[in-house]
């Protein structure tokens, strides 16, 4: 991070990145809700009305930037199944007693601020 970057600039940049991430999520969620029936892809619970907020978009390849317009990388999961999906992968890694770097597998953790250092260089 450049030495001449002020706290105010950092805060503004982080706020902008959070806003962009929220807009991106809202965008693909709305598209997914239009494309797919409002049913969890794992437990088959149906959602409508206020309960619709419990239905989330899961990225099959765990890449939140991979959002094809046909929705081929998405599936709708309830918050419980979505959490289980991510926890399951982490638990499998622990059970295998190896780190993601040793296996060469992709991490199941999405980091929306992974490119933060690059943004400060601009």
C-alpha positions in Angstrom: 0.0 0.0 0.0 1.4 3.4 -0.9 2.7 5.4 2.0 0.8 8.5 0.9 -2.6 6.7 1.2 -4.7 8.3 4.0 -7.1 6.5 6.3 -9.9 8.4 4.6 -8.9 7.1 1.2 -8.6 3.6 2.5 -12.1 3.8 4.1 -13.6 5.2 0.9 -12.0 2.5 -1.2 -13.2 -0.3 1.2 -16.7 1.2 1.2 -16.7 1.4 -2.6 -15.6 -2.2 -2.9 -18.3 -3.3 -0.4 -20.9 -1.4 -2.4 -19.8 -3.0 -5.7 -19.9 -6.5 -4.1 -23.4 -5.9 -2.8 -24.6 -4.7 -6.2 -23.0 -7.7 -7.9 -24.7 -10.1 -5.4 -28.0 -8.4 -5.8 -27.7 -8.5 -9.6 -27.0 -12.3 -9.9 -29.5 -13.1 -7.1 -32.3 -11.3 -8.9 -31.4 -13.1 -12.2 -31.2 -16.5 -10.4 -34.6 -15.9 -8.8 -36.1 -15.2 -12.3 -34.5 -18.2 -13.9 -35.1 -20.9 -11.3 -38.1 -22.1 -9.3 -38.0 -20.9 -5.7 -37.0 -24.3 -4.4 -33.9 -25.3 -2.5 -31.8 -27.5 -4.8 -30.8 -29.8 -1.9 -33.7 -30.1 0.6 -36.5 -29.2 -1.9 -38.2 -26.7 0.4 -40.3 -24.2 -1.4 -39.9 -20.5 -0.7 -42.3 -17.5 -1.2 -43.1 -14.2 0.3 -40.9 -13.1 3.3 -39.3 -16.6 3.4 -37.8 -15.9 -0.1 -34.9 -14.1 1.7 -33.8 -17.5 3.1 -33.0 -18.7 -0.5 -29.4 -18.0 -1.5 -27.4 -18.3 -4.7 -24.7 -20.9 -4.6 -21.9 -20.8 -7.1 -21.1 -24.3 -8.1 -17.5 -23.6 -8.9 -17.2 -21.4 -5.8 -16.1 -18.4 -7.9 -18.4 -15.5 -7.1 -17.2 -13.6 -10.2 -18.3 -16.4 -12.6 -21.9 -15.3 -13.3 -22.9 -16.5 -16.8 -26.2 -15.0 -17.9 -27.8 -18.5 -18.4 -27.2 -19.2 -14.7 -25.2 -22.4 -15.4 -22.9 -21.8 -12.4 -25.7 -21.1 -9.9 -28.1 -23.1 -7.9 -30.6 -21.9 -5.4 -30.0 -23.2 -1.9 -31.7 -22.4 1.4 -29.4 -20.7 3.9 -29.0 -24.0 5.9 -28.1 -26.1 2.8 -25.8 -23.4 1.5 -24.0 -23.3 4.8 -23.8 -27.1 4.9 -22.4 -27.1 1.3 -19.5 -24.9 2.3 -18.9 -26.5 5.7 -18.9 -30.0 4.0 -16.0 -29.1 1.8 -14.0 -27.6 4.6 -14.7 -30.7 6.7 -13.6 -33.0 3.9 -10.3 -31.1 3.7 -9.8 -31.5 7.5 -10.7 -35.2 7.4 -8.1 -35.7 4.6 -5.6 -34.0 7.0 -4.3 -31.7 4.2 -4.4 -28.1 3.4 -5.9 -26.7 0.2 -2.5 -25.8 -1.0 -1.1 -29.3 -0.6 -4.0 -30.8 -2.6 -4.0 -28.1 -5.2 -7.8 -27.8 -4.8 -9.7 -24.5 -4.9 -10.5 -22.8 -1.6 -14.1 -22.8 -0.6 -13.8 -19.4 1.0 -14.7 -16.4 -1.2 -12.7 -13.2 -0.5 -14.3 -10.2 -2.1 -11.3 -8.1 -1.0 -8.6 -10.4 -2.5 -7.7 -7.8 -5.1 -7.6 -4.9 -2.6 -3.8 -4.4 -2.8 -4.1 -4.0 -6.6 -6.8 -1.4 -6.3 -4.6 0.7 -4.1 -1.8 0.7 -6.7 -4.1 2.5 -9.2 
